[in-house]
Amino acid sequence: MATPRDTSRRPDALTLEVVELIGEVVARFHADYEEAAAKLALTGAQAKLLSLLSLEPLPMRKLAQKLKCEPSNVTGIVDRLEARGLVERRPDPADRRVKVAAATDEGRRVAWRLRESLRFAREPLAGLSERERVALRDALRRMLGEDSAES
């Protein structure tokens, strides 16, 4: 006979279904993202880095943390994007000894085109009401430990 402690460790059927659905959403989003990046002659890592830099310039170490990779990998990605004129290195205004990577105007245009071409995220969300999208956003924020009171 199972004790309450034993059963609490096993996810219920609803939790298992939600986990499977989240996995499918992630897989479809990733595939769509890779396809959109490829159409712009970018790898997935280049596209993600460019998207981050289109929001704000970042030091290499911070980029590595956000991409969950080694700083030397980021250097190679930035080198390739810099060769295409999509990013540039600049001194950090707060500490001129540190270099930051920043999207160029063309890099921001490419990042915008990438975001605009992502069909998967936009199409299913369009089928939800605003109230449903807010509830989904808030639930995802809670899952990630973020404050849902923002926005």
FENDA-V901954 format. One record per backbone hydrogen bond with DSSP energy under -0.5 kcal/mol. NH is the residue of the N-H (numbers start at 0). CO is the residue of the C=O. Records with the same first field share a line. If there is no record, write none. Layout:
# FENDA-V901954
NH=CO  CO
This chain:
# FENDA-V901954
6=2
7=3
8=4  5
9=5  6
10=8
15=11
16=12
17=13
18=14
19=15
20=16
21=17
22=18
23=19
24=20
25=21
26=22
27=23
28=24
29=25
30=26
31=27
32=28
33=29
34=30
35=31
36=32
37=33
38=34
39=35  36
40=37
41=36
46=42
47=43
48=44
49=45
50=46
51=47
52=48
53=49
54=50  51
55=51
57=100
59=98
62=58
63=59
64=60
65=61
66=62
67=63
68=63
72=69
73=69
74=70
75=71
76=72
77=73
78=74
79=75
80=76
81=77
82=78
83=79
84=81
85=80
86=80
87=101
89=99
91=94  97
94=91
97=94
99=89
100=57
101=87
102=52
103=85
107=103
108=104
109=105
110=106
111=107
112=108
113=109
114=110
115=111
116=112
117=113  114
118=116
121=117
122=118
123=119
124=120
125=121
126=122  123
127=124
132=128
133=129
134=130
135=131
136=132
137=133
138=134
139=135
140=136
141=137
142=138
143=139
144=141
145=140
149=146
